[in-house]
Amino acid sequence: MSGPAEIVRLEPSPDRSLRDLLVERGVPFPCGGAMLCTGCKVRVLEGDVPVTEGMAAAFSDRQVAEGWRLGCMARSDGPVVLEIPR
């Protein structure tokens, strides 16, 4: 992914998951959500997106601390502000 990042505020709900909202924003899931490529990475700027085992394996400790998450695995119960690399 190259070019400037997009900063977006997303509000997941029981009817629209964070993953669904990311797909609507054009975040690619090149490996179909198999956690093989990190092509769907996003960075959490505000809000809570818990780190899964898959995310911990895909990113370094530093990247996780900086807020990087896999969009294909991202879950949140509340509003989030994300940086989406382009």
C-alpha positions in Angstrom: 0.0 0.0 0.0 1.3 3.4 -0.9 0.2 7.0 -0.8 -1.3 9.0 2.0 -3.3 7.4 4.7 -7.0 8.0 5.3 -8.2 8.8 8.8 -11.7 7.6 9.4 -14.2 7.4 12.3 -16.2 4.2 12.3 -19.1 3.2 14.6 -19.7 -0.5 14.6 -23.1 -1.8 15.6 -24.7 -5.2 16.1 -25.9 -4.9 12.5 -22.6 -3.6 11.0 -19.3 -5.1 12.3 -16.0 -3.2 12.1 -14.9 -5.6 9.4 -18.0 -4.8 7.3 -17.3 -1.1 7.8 -13.7 -1.6 6.7 -14.8 -3.4 3.5 -17.1 -0.5 2.7 -14.1 1.8 3.1 -12.2 -0.2 0.5 -9.8 -1.9 2.9 -8.5 -4.9 0.9 -8.4 -8.4 2.4 -6.0 -9.9 -0.1 -5.7 -13.3 1.7 -9.4 -13.5 2.4 -8.9 -13.0 6.2 -6.5 -15.9 6.6 -3.9 -13.6 8.3 -1.2 -14.5 5.7 -0.3 -11.1 4.3 -1.0 -8.1 6.6 -2.5 -6.4 3.5 -5.5 -5.3 5.5 -3.5 -3.5 8.3 -5.0 -0.5 10.0 -3.8 1.6 12.9 -6.0 2.4 15.8 -5.8 6.1 16.8 -8.8 6.2 19.1 -11.0 3.5 20.6 -10.5 -0.1 21.5 -9.6 -2.9 19.0 -8.4 -5.8 21.1 -5.2 -7.6 19.9 -5.9 -11.2 18.8 -3.4 -14.0 18.8 -3.2 -13.7 15.0 -2.5 -10.0 15.2 0.2 -10.6 17.8 1.8 -13.1 15.5 1.5 -10.9 12.4 3.1 -7.7 14.0 6.1 -7.0 16.1 5.5 -5.9 19.7 6.3 -2.4 18.7 3.8 -2.4 15.8 1.1 -3.7 18.2 2.0 -0.9 20.7 1.8 1.6 17.9 -1.8 0.5 17.3 -1.5 -1.7 14.2 -4.2 -4.3 13.8 -5.4 -6.7 11.0 -8.6 -5.3 9.6 -9.8 -8.8 8.8 -9.6 -9.7 12.5 -10.6 -6.3 13.9 -13.5 -6.2 16.3 -14.8 -3.3 18.4 -18.0 -2.6 20.4 -17.6 1.2 20.2 -16.5 4.0 17.9 -13.0 3.9 16.7 -10.7 6.3 14.7 -8.5 4.4 12.3 -5.6 5.2 10.0 -6.1 3.3 6.8 -2.9 3.1 4.6 -3.5 3.6 0.9 
